Amino acid sequence: MRALALFSGGLDSMISIKLLTDQGIDVTALHIDIGFGGKEDKSELLRTRAEMVGATLEIVNAREQFVKEILFDPKYGYGKNFNPCIDCHGNMFRIAKALLPKYDASFIITGEVIGQRPMSQRTEAIRNVTKLAGDEEGGLILRPMSAKLMTPTIAEREGWVDREKLLGIEGRSREVQLRLADEYGFEEFESPGGGCLLTESAFEKKIRDIMEHDTFTVDDIDLLKAGRHLRLPDGAKLVIGRDQADNERLTKIENSKYIFARAQDISGPMSLLSVDASEDDKKLSAKLILTYTKTPKEQVGSVEIGDEVIESIPFESKEFVKEYFIV
């Protein structure tokens, strides 16, 4: 018997899988990548944690579908900041349900715990998520962490899974999970992504800024994860790297709406500027970029912006830069 598990890499999803693999269920851990799970690539960490609980990992890229169908028009609205949490969870289940034949799987599991999260894991919210998944009557979705508090699913009714070996957790306490983590020997199990970026106020402001000036596309996601974001007087957007890690992220960005910009002859941040920036915004960008180098005040420096080289001097202080910050 085979099941598909929605897998975040966090403790609840690990325990949920472990409860089933210990019963002889073959589990494929599906990580649905919507693009907003964190700033770092966590694929290897996810793979390691899936293997720890006896599952194999599959990563499903759902970024474009999520942006087009869910992010800007959620049926159940937003939770904290710009997070369409209920719709997002329902969408993940729909994706998993559609993949059942591909993996020859018979049901779906998830690490949800009744009452653990105020937006998406209230009893009513779980019902709504199940409706969005198209499984309100089918019983395809098993929640091992709270199963004993819920109506038996197909897997339990058919005897594929022993309901008595599942849990009945409710609420925000982590006592049971931490005890089980100790029993299973999980030494490191916190969420590998540090949570959903859509719940962060600063991230929401950057998304709304794009919506006000441009059309948000899937290519914008990775750009939002790096650098200082500035909006210039004529409408161009400038992103300036904060550190070496940011510079490396920005160097890898493939987004036709932006061109690369960087100071010449002196170390400084990698930057991206709107490809249609006005000449005034390009000149201002050169000045802003030089401000984040060690170019002495009143000394002329050169900045390469796309195919152009623009000379400027830095601002006297970074205080002059703040008026352009989006966040």
C-alpha positions as CSV (number, residue, x, y, z in Angstrom):
1,M,0.0,0.0,0.0
2,R,1.3,3.4,-1.0
3,A,0.5,7.0,0.2
4,L,1.5,10.5,-0.8
5,A,2.5,12.8,2.0
6,L,2.5,16.6,1.9
7,F,6.0,17.3,3.3
8,S,7.4,20.5,4.6
9,G,10.3,19.0,6.4
10,G,9.0,20.1,9.8
11,L,8.5,17.9,12.8
12,D,4.7,17.3,12.3
13,S,5.1,16.1,8.7
14,M,8.1,13.9,9.7
15,I,6.1,12.2,12.6
16,S,3.1,11.8,10.3
17,I,5.1,9.8,7.8
18,K,6.9,7.8,10.5
19,L,3.5,6.7,11.9
20,L,2.7,5.2,8.6
21,T,6.0,3.8,7.5
22,D,6.1,2.0,10.8
23,Q,2.9,0.3,9.7
24,G,4.5,-0.9,6.5
25,I,3.0,1.9,4.2
26,D,5.2,2.9,1.3
27,V,5.3,6.8,1.5
28,T,6.4,9.3,-1.1
29,A,7.0,12.7,0.5
30,L,5.8,15.4,-1.8
31,H,7.2,18.9,-1.3
32,I,5.0,21.3,-3.2
33,D,7.3,24.2,-4.1
34,I,5.3,27.4,-4.5
35,G,8.4,29.6,-4.3
36,F,7.7,31.3,-1.0
37,G,8.9,28.6,1.5
38,G,12.2,30.3,2.3
39,K,15.3,32.1,0.8
40,E,17.6,29.1,0.6
41,D,17.5,25.9,-1.4
42,K,16.5,23.2,1.1
43,S,16.1,20.3,-1.3
44,E,19.0,18.2,0.2
45,L,17.8,18.9,3.7
46,L,14.3,17.8,2.8
47,R,15.6,14.7,1.1
48,T,17.6,13.8,4.3
49,R,14.6,14.3,6.5
50,A,12.4,12.2,4.3
51,E,14.9,9.4,4.4
52,M,15.0,9.6,8.2
53,V,11.3,8.6,8.4
54,G,11.5,6.0,5.6
55,A,10.1,8.0,2.7
56,T,11.3,9.0,-0.7
57,L,11.2,12.7,-1.6
58,E,9.7,14.2,-4.7
59,I,9.7,18.0,-5.3
60,V,6.8,19.4,-7.4
61,N,7.3,22.9,-8.9
62,A,4.0,24.6,-8.6
63,R,5.2,28.2,-8.7
64,E,3.6,29.4,-11.9
65,Q,0.3,27.7,-11.1
66,F,0.2,29.2,-7.6
67,V,0.9,32.7,-8.8
68,K,-1.7,32.5,-11.6
69,E,-4.5,30.8,-9.8
70,I,-4.1,31.2,-6.0
71,L,-1.9,34.1,-4.8
72,F,-4.0,37.1,-5.9
73,D,-7.5,35.7,-5.8
74,P,-7.9,33.3,-2.8
75,K,-11.4,32.1,-2.1
76,Y,-10.9,32.3,1.7
77,G,-8.8,35.4,1.7
78,Y,-5.5,36.0,3.4
79,G,-4.2,35.1,6.8
80,K,-1.2,37.0,8.2
81,N,-0.1,39.6,5.7
82,F,-0.2,38.2,2.1
83,N,-0.6,34.5,2.9
84,P,-3.6,32.8,1.3
85,C,-3.2,30.0,3.8
86,I,-6.4,28.0,3.4
87,D,-6.4,28.2,-0.4
88,C,-2.7,27.3,-0.5
89,H,-3.2,24.2,1.6
90,G,-6.3,23.2,-0.5
91,N,-4.3,23.7,-3.7
92,M,-1.5,21.4,-2.4
93,F,-4.0,18.7,-1.7
94,R,-5.5,19.1,-5.2
95,I,-2.0,18.7,-6.7
96,A,-1.3,15.6,-4.6
97,K,-4.7,14.1,-5.5
98,A,-4.0,14.5,-9.2
99,L,-0.7,12.7,-8.7
100,L,-2.1,9.6,-7.0
101,P,-2.3,7.6,-10.2
102,K,1.3,8.5,-11.2
103,Y,2.7,7.1,-7.9
104,D,0.1,4.3,-7.7
105,A,-0.9,5.7,-4.3
106,S,-4.3,5.2,-2.6
107,F,-4.5,8.1,-0.2
108,I,-2.9,11.3,1.1
109,I,-1.4,12.2,4.5
110,T,-0.5,15.5,6.0
111,G,1.0,16.7,9.3
112,E,-1.8,19.1,10.1
113,V,-2.9,19.3,13.8
114,I,-6.3,20.5,14.8
115,G,-6.1,23.9,16.5
116,Q,-2.3,24.3,16.0
117,R,-2.5,27.3,13.7
118,P,-5.2,29.9,14.0
119,M,-5.8,30.4,10.3
120,S,-5.4,27.1,8.5
121,Q,-5.8,24.4,11.2
122,R,-9.0,25.3,13.0
123,T,-11.6,22.6,12.6
124,E,-13.6,24.8,10.2
125,A,-10.5,25.7,8.2
126,I,-9.6,22.0,7.9
127,R,-13.1,21.4,6.5
128,N,-12.6,24.2,4.0
129,V,-9.2,22.9,3.0
130,T,-10.7,19.5,2.4
131,K,-13.5,21.0,0.3
132,L,-11.0,22.9,-1.8
133,A,-9.2,19.6,-2.3
134,G,-12.4,18.0,-3.6
135,D,-12.4,15.4,-0.9
136,E,-15.2,16.4,1.4
137,E,-16.9,13.0,1.2
138,G,-14.1,10.7,-0.2
139,G,-12.0,10.4,2.9
140,L,-8.7,10.4,0.9
141,I,-6.9,12.7,3.3
142,L,-5.6,11.2,6.5
143,R,-4.2,13.4,9.2
144,P,-2.3,11.0,11.5
145,M,-1.5,13.6,14.1
146,S,-5.2,14.3,14.9
147,A,-6.8,11.2,13.4
148,K,-8.5,9.9,16.6
149,L,-10.4,13.2,16.8
150,M,-11.7,13.0,13.3
151,T,-14.0,10.8,11.2
152,P,-12.2,7.7,10.0
153,T,-10.8,8.0,6.5
154,I,-10.8,5.4,3.7
155,A,-7.3,4.2,4.8
156,E,-8.7,3.5,8.3
157,R,-12.0,2.1,7.3
158,E,-10.4,-0.3,4.8
159,G,-7.8,-1.4,7.3
160,W,-4.8,-0.2,5.4
161,V,-3.8,1.8,8.5
162,D,-4.4,0.8,12.1
163,R,-6.3,3.8,13.6
164,E,-5.2,2.8,17.1
165,K,-1.6,3.5,16.2
166,L,-2.4,7.1,15.1
167,L,-2.6,10.2,17.4
168,G,-5.3,12.5,18.8
169,I,-3.4,15.7,19.2
170,E,-5.2,19.1,19.4
171,G,-3.9,22.6,20.1
172,R,-0.6,24.4,20.0
173,S,1.3,22.4,22.6
174,R,4.3,20.6,21.2
175,E,4.8,18.2,24.1
176,V,3.7,15.0,22.3
177,Q,5.7,15.9,19.2
178,L,8.9,16.6,21.2
179,R,8.5,13.4,23.1
180,L,8.1,11.4,19.9
181,A,11.1,13.2,18.3
182,D,13.2,12.1,21.2
183,E,11.9,8.5,20.9
184,Y,12.5,8.4,17.2
185,G,16.0,10.0,17.6
186,F,15.3,13.1,15.6
187,E,18.1,15.4,16.7
188,E,17.4,18.3,14.3
189,F,13.9,18.9,13.0
190,E,12.8,22.5,12.9
191,S,11.3,23.9,9.7
192,P,14.1,24.0,7.1
193,G,12.6,27.1,5.4
194,G,12.0,29.2,8.5
195,G,8.3,29.6,7.6
196,C,6.4,31.1,4.7
197,L,7.7,34.4,3.4
198,L,4.2,35.5,2.6
199,T,3.5,35.9,6.3
200,E,6.2,38.5,6.6
201,S,5.2,42.2,6.5
202,A,8.3,43.3,4.5
203,F,7.7,40.7,1.9
204,E,4.1,41.7,1.5
205,K,5.1,45.3,0.9
206,K,7.5,44.3,-1.8
207,I,4.8,42.3,-3.6
208,R,2.3,45.1,-3.4
209,D,4.9,47.5,-4.8
210,I,5.3,45.3,-7.8
211,M,1.5,45.1,-8.2
212,E,1.4,48.9,-8.2
213,H,4.0,49.4,-10.9
214,D,4.1,46.2,-12.9
215,T,2.6,42.7,-13.5
216,F,3.8,40.2,-10.9
217,T,5.1,37.1,-12.6
218,V,6.8,33.9,-11.3
219,D,10.2,35.3,-12.3
220,D,9.7,38.0,-9.6
221,I,9.7,35.5,-6.7
222,D,13.4,34.9,-6.4
223,L,14.2,38.6,-6.9
224,L,12.1,39.4,-3.8
225,K,14.3,37.2,-1.7
226,A,17.5,39.2,-2.1
227,G,18.8,42.7,-1.6
228,R,17.6,46.2,-0.7
229,H,14.5,47.1,-2.8
230,L,14.2,50.7,-3.9
231,R,11.6,52.5,-6.1
232,L,13.0,55.5,-8.0
233,P,11.3,58.8,-8.9
234,D,10.5,57.9,-12.5
235,G,9.2,54.5,-11.5
236,A,12.2,52.2,-12.0
237,K,13.0,49.5,-9.5
238,L,16.5,49.1,-8.1
239,V,17.7,46.1,-6.1
240,I,21.1,46.4,-4.3
241,G,22.8,43.4,-2.7
242,R,23.3,43.5,1.0
243,D,26.2,41.0,1.3
244,Q,28.0,38.3,-0.6
245,A,25.1,35.8,-0.3
246,D,22.8,38.5,-1.8
247,N,25.3,39.2,-4.5
248,E,25.4,35.5,-5.4
249,R,21.6,35.3,-5.4
250,L,21.2,38.3,-7.6
251,T,23.9,37.1,-10.1
252,K,21.7,34.0,-10.7
253,I,18.5,35.9,-11.3
254,E,17.0,35.4,-14.8
255,N,14.3,38.1,-15.2
256,S,13.9,39.9,-18.5
257,K,12.5,43.0,-16.7
258,Y,15.9,43.8,-15.2
259,I,19.5,44.5,-16.2
260,F,22.6,44.0,-14.1
261,A,24.4,47.0,-12.6
262,R,27.7,47.1,-10.7
263,A,30.5,49.6,-9.8
264,Q,33.6,49.3,-11.9
265,D,37.2,49.3,-10.5
266,I,36.0,49.0,-6.9
267,S,34.3,46.2,-4.9
268,G,30.6,46.7,-4.3
269,P,27.2,45.2,-4.4
270,M,25.6,43.4,-7.3
271,S,22.5,45.3,-8.4
272,L,19.5,44.9,-10.7
273,L,17.7,47.8,-12.4
274,S,14.5,47.9,-14.4
275,V,15.3,47.4,-18.0
276,D,13.1,50.4,-19.0
277,A,14.6,52.8,-16.5
278,S,14.7,56.5,-17.5
279,E,18.1,58.2,-17.9
280,D,17.5,60.1,-14.7
281,D,16.7,56.9,-12.8
282,K,19.9,55.3,-14.3
283,K,22.0,58.3,-13.1
284,L,20.4,58.1,-9.7
285,S,21.0,54.3,-9.6
286,A,24.7,54.9,-10.3
287,K,24.9,57.3,-7.4
288,L,23.0,54.9,-5.1
289,I,25.2,51.9,-6.0
290,L,28.3,53.9,-5.4
291,T,27.0,54.9,-2.0
292,Y,27.3,51.2,-1.0
293,T,30.9,51.0,-2.1
294,K,34.0,52.4,-0.5
295,T,34.2,55.2,-3.1
296,P,35.4,58.3,-1.2
297,K,32.9,61.2,-1.0
298,E,33.1,63.6,-3.9
299,Q,35.2,61.2,-5.9
300,V,33.9,60.1,-9.3
301,G,33.2,56.5,-9.7
302,S,31.9,54.4,-12.7
303,V,28.9,52.1,-12.7
304,E,28.2,49.6,-15.4
305,I,24.4,49.5,-16.0
306,G,23.6,47.0,-18.8
307,D,25.7,48.1,-21.8
308,E,26.2,51.7,-20.4
309,V,28.8,53.1,-18.1
310,I,27.6,56.0,-16.0
311,E,29.9,58.2,-13.9
312,S,28.7,59.7,-10.6
313,I,29.7,60.4,-7.0
314,P,28.2,58.7,-4.0
315,F,25.8,60.3,-1.6
316,E,27.4,61.8,1.4
317,S,25.6,59.4,3.7
318,K,23.4,56.4,3.4
319,E,20.7,58.4,5.2
320,F,20.0,60.0,1.8
321,V,19.1,56.6,0.4
322,K,16.3,55.8,2.8
323,E,13.7,57.8,1.0
324,Y,13.8,55.4,-1.9
325,F,13.4,52.2,0.1
326,I,10.3,50.1,-0.5
327,V,10.8,48.6,3.0
